[in-house]
Amino acid sequence: MANHLRFVGRTVMVQNGNVDAAYSVLNRILVQDGVTDAVRRSRYYEKPTKKRRRLAYEACRRVYCAEMARKIAFLSRATRQDPWLGC
């Protein structure tokens, strides 16, 4: 059932014969899912050292982005107390 829902959620419908808009929506979906990057990477052989470096870079980037998002969410809380009272 989960696979079916994912398929339905990723279906692009052409409305009023507007293929260009549907194509742009499809491209956006493929980029978000990482399909275009995977196809681009698999087009040519990737050396094992380059693959290790790329995977390490992607892991570091994920950690950095998650930590930065956590810090931003902490600073932008609505219930945060004013650090400089009386200024």
C-alpha positions as a LaTeX table, in Angstrom:
\begin{tabular}{lrrr}
\hline
Residue & $x$ (\AA) & $y$ (\AA) & $z$ (\AA) \\
\hline
Met1 & 0.00 & 0.00 & 0.00 \\
Ala2 & 2.84 & 2.38 & 0.82 \\
Asn3 & 4.35 & 1.92 & $-2.62$ \\
His4 & 0.99 & 2.64 & $-4.20$ \\
Leu5 & 0.58 & 5.87 & $-2.21$ \\
Arg6 & 4.09 & 6.96 & $-3.16$ \\
Phe7 & 3.27 & 6.32 & $-6.81$ \\
Val8 & 0.03 & 8.28 & $-6.60$ \\
Gly9 & 1.83 & 11.11 & $-4.80$ \\
Arg10 & 4.43 & 11.27 & $-7.57$ \\
Thr11 & 2.04 & 11.14 & $-10.53$ \\
Val12 & 2.11 & 14.21 & $-12.77$ \\
Met13 & $-1.07$ & 15.07 & $-14.60$ \\
Val14 & $-1.12$ & 17.19 & $-17.77$ \\
Gln15 & $-3.84$ & 19.78 & $-17.45$ \\
Asn16 & $-5.35$ & 21.54 & $-20.46$ \\
Gly17 & $-2.63$ & 20.18 & $-22.73$ \\
Asn18 & 0.06 & 22.16 & $-20.88$ \\
Val19 & 2.93 & 19.70 & $-21.25$ \\
Asp20 & 5.64 & 22.24 & $-20.38$ \\
Ala21 & 4.24 & 22.86 & $-16.89$ \\
Ala22 & 3.87 & 19.11 & $-16.27$ \\
Tyr23 & 7.44 & 18.55 & $-17.47$ \\
Ser24 & 8.79 & 21.17 & $-15.07$ \\
Val25 & 6.83 & 19.59 & $-12.20$ \\
Leu26 & 8.23 & 16.17 & $-13.14$ \\
Asn27 & 11.79 & 17.53 & $-13.24$ \\
Arg28 & 11.33 & 19.12 & $-9.82$ \\
Ile29 & 10.08 & 15.81 & $-8.39$ \\
Leu30 & 13.01 & 13.89 & $-9.90$ \\
Val31 & 15.53 & 16.38 & $-8.51$ \\
Gln32 & 13.96 & 16.19 & $-5.02$ \\
Asp33 & 14.13 & 12.39 & $-5.07$ \\
Gly34 & 17.72 & 12.44 & $-6.30$ \\
Val35 & 17.00 & 10.43 & $-9.42$ \\
Thr36 & 18.72 & 12.85 & $-11.79$ \\
Asp37 & 21.91 & 12.88 & $-9.70$ \\
Ala38 & 21.96 & 9.07 & $-9.57$ \\
Val39 & 21.54 & 8.83 & $-13.34$ \\
Arg40 & 24.21 & 11.46 & $-13.92$ \\
Arg41 & 26.61 & 9.63 & $-11.59$ \\
Ser42 & 25.97 & 6.22 & $-13.12$ \\
Arg43 & 26.57 & 7.49 & $-16.65$ \\
Tyr44 & 30.36 & 7.20 & $-16.19$ \\
Tyr45 & 32.54 & 5.05 & $-14.01$ \\
Glu46 & 33.38 & 6.60 & $-10.67$ \\
Lys47 & 36.67 & 5.60 & $-9.11$ \\
Pro48 & 36.38 & 4.08 & $-5.64$ \\
Thr49 & 38.45 & 6.86 & $-4.07$ \\
Lys50 & 36.25 & 9.54 & $-5.60$ \\
Lys51 & 33.15 & 7.65 & $-4.49$ \\
Arg52 & 34.44 & 7.47 & $-0.90$ \\
Arg53 & 35.26 & 11.18 & $-0.93$ \\
Arg54 & 31.83 & 12.04 & $-2.35$ \\
Leu55 & 30.00 & 9.90 & 0.21 \\
Ala56 & 32.06 & 11.39 & 3.06 \\
Tyr57 & 31.34 & 14.91 & 1.78 \\
Glu58 & 27.61 & 14.18 & 1.53 \\
Ala59 & 27.57 & 12.76 & 5.06 \\
Cys60 & 29.40 & 15.81 & 6.43 \\
Arg61 & 27.03 & 18.11 & 4.58 \\
Arg62 & 23.98 & 16.29 & 6.00 \\
Val63 & 25.34 & 16.60 & 9.54 \\
Tyr64 & 26.23 & 20.27 & 9.06 \\
Cys65 & 22.83 & 21.15 & 7.56 \\
Ala66 & 20.96 & 19.28 & 10.29 \\
Glu67 & 22.96 & 21.01 & 13.01 \\
Met68 & 22.51 & 24.42 & 11.41 \\
Ala69 & 18.75 & 23.84 & 11.02 \\
Arg70 & 18.58 & 22.87 & 14.70 \\
Lys71 & 20.41 & 26.05 & 15.71 \\
Ile72 & 18.23 & 28.24 & 13.51 \\
Ala73 & 15.08 & 26.62 & 14.92 \\
Phe74 & 16.39 & 27.21 & 18.44 \\
Leu75 & 17.11 & 30.89 & 17.79 \\
Ser76 & 13.87 & 31.58 & 15.97 \\
Arg77 & 11.58 & 30.14 & 18.64 \\
Ala78 & 8.67 & 32.37 & 19.52 \\
Thr79 & 8.78 & 31.45 & 23.22 \\
Arg80 & 12.46 & 32.33 & 23.69 \\
Gln81 & 13.20 & 34.75 & 26.52 \\
Asp82 & 14.79 & 38.06 & 25.69 \\
Pro83 & 18.53 & 37.71 & 26.48 \\
Trp84 & 18.97 & 41.45 & 27.06 \\
Leu85 & 16.25 & 42.51 & 29.46 \\
Gly86 & 15.94 & 46.26 & 29.99 \\
Cys87 & 18.02 & 47.30 & 26.98 \\
\hline
\end{tabular}
